[in-house]
Structures are given as structure tokens and as C-alpha cells.
């Protein structure tokens, strides 16, 4: 019986190692989507003695280099003028310091610039052309973020009468033609419809790293929504929306339709649920359920991890998006593991 019990324990441990959010171990790296190289890079930084912030910066930075799915880094998601701009943030769960940049132009390493906001300013968020000037002062070079692929996307969009776009209550009719637009005198309340963002345009890497001593860091990087109105800032660089870290509770990160999700501060809310003692999976699910009450068909997902190393994820089920893939690396895994949860 003792042997059988021991074998059963081993089986349960192995099952937990490969099931989403079932086994706790530190350190842990967890990030949105199947961005394996980002996970591996962050883990390698930890193994070489780097800090949790170092791991987040280098992990998200790897996605900027790799242009993960075209939704992170240069050469993707051109705005209405054809330009690619970047948003990023990084958060220290020990000090609660945040560094973030939004609408960053002509600088490729957005998460690196965000880190410099923490290290060299008393601010939290820098935006637009001024953020780019700050980056240059910090030693980052100006580089062209446009590529043949992004130019092709922009040209195709123009040839499709600028469809889809993010305008409403304007003339000419934004559902039929390009701008420039002017406001309608009478504002019409439109019924919310499923976002143009989907699994092929997930627009963010979000990452949470928890060290062996429970120190938490988190971060995000994105090039935002495709064909967004210039100047638009989504959830990714906003603390509590894109990600949140608190070394007394845990960390979380969100991905999806940032214009919807940022209104609910899902990452902050998930961490607060974990502070109350909720399992990370349950915390993620409660966040998704809260948004569903107001916007039933939003596109989005959340990852969560607490300071014991337990982790989980949840997503909103809509047509074409019924499962969410994310990456995990901890001492119980021989390599970065892609995990999947069914959306609710």
C-alpha cells in the first residue's frame, strides 16, 4: 500500500506539473500566449543571477526583437498614418515603482526605455515624442519601426476604404470611407459589437516573474491595435490594467482588447483577489466574469501567479476564441511549457 500511495503521489505531482495552475514552485515565469523564447530568456536571466525586473525586461525585450506575432515590437500594427508606435511598462512588486512609455516613436526597445523611467526619473509614464527624446537621452538609438510588411498592411487597409477603423459618430461615414472625419452634431449610441481584435491580433506580451524569495515583477510590451487612431494608448502601459505586481500577494497581466479591459483594471483586481486568499485560477476567472457583465463578447485573457508560485489563467469565450495559450517555466518543468485553458 505504501508503494501504491507513493506512486499515486508521483502521478499527481506530474499531472500538476503539466496542468494549468495546479502546482506551486518558485521561481516561476509566466507569460501570455505561446511566446516560448520570451519565457526561456526570462528564465535564463534568473538562472544567471539576474533580478526579477531583469528577467521581465529581457523576456519582454526578446519579444520586441522577435516581433512576436507582429503584435509586439517594430514592423507591426501600423496606425492610421501608417506608423508603428510602441507601449510598454515594467513594475517592481517590492517598491511598487512603475516605469512606462506609450506612443513611443522610432525606438525599438520599449520595455528597456520603461525600465529607465524607473531608474532615472521620479515619474511613472512618459508618452509620445517626449518619450522618444527621453529614450535618446538614455542612450537608445533612433530606428525606423516601419517594415515592408507594415507598409503592405497599411496600403491594403487604405485600399479597403480604411476598414476596419475605430471612429464613430463622424462624417463621412467611417464604416464606408476614409477620413479626414468631422464630428456629428448628434451623437448616436451604438450597440457594442465583437472587437476586431482576435487571436490573430493579440497585441501584447504580458509577463509575471516571481523569484525564489517571493519577489514579484511584471511587465508588458505591445505595438497596440492595428490601424488605431494616432495617439491612442491601450491598457498595456497602464499599471493595474496591462500588468500589476505586489510582492505581498502576487502578479497578473492581461491581454486582449485594451480599450475595453483597461476600464476594469483587471491585473490589479486579480492581485487583490489573490491577496484575499483566492487561488490564481479563480482570481483570473472572477476578473473575466466581472468584465463579462458589462461587455459579454469582449476579447481578452488574464494570467495570475501568487507568491507561492501557484499560477492560473482565464479567458472570455467568444466565436473563434475558445482557448487561451500561455507559457510557464518553474523548477518542476524541464523546459518552458505551453499550457492551455478553456475560456469561460
Secondary structure, 3 states (H helix, E strand, C coil): CHHHHHHHHHHHHHHHHHCCCCCCCCCEEEEECCCHHHHHHHHHHHHCCCCHHHHHHHHHHHHHHHCHHHCCCCCCCCCCCCCCCEEEEEEECCCCCEEEEEEECCCCCHHHHHHHHHHHCCCCEEEHHHHHHHHHHCCCCCCCCCCHHHHHHHHHHHHCCCCCCCCCCEECCCCCCCCCCEECCCCCCCCCCCCCCCCCCCCCEEEEEECCCCCEEEEEEECCCCCCCCCCCCCCCCECCCEEEECCCEEEEEEECHHHHHHHCHHHHHHHHHHCCCCHHHHHHHHHHHHHHHCCCCCEEEEEEECCCCEEEEECCECCECEEEEEEEECCCCCCEEEEEECC
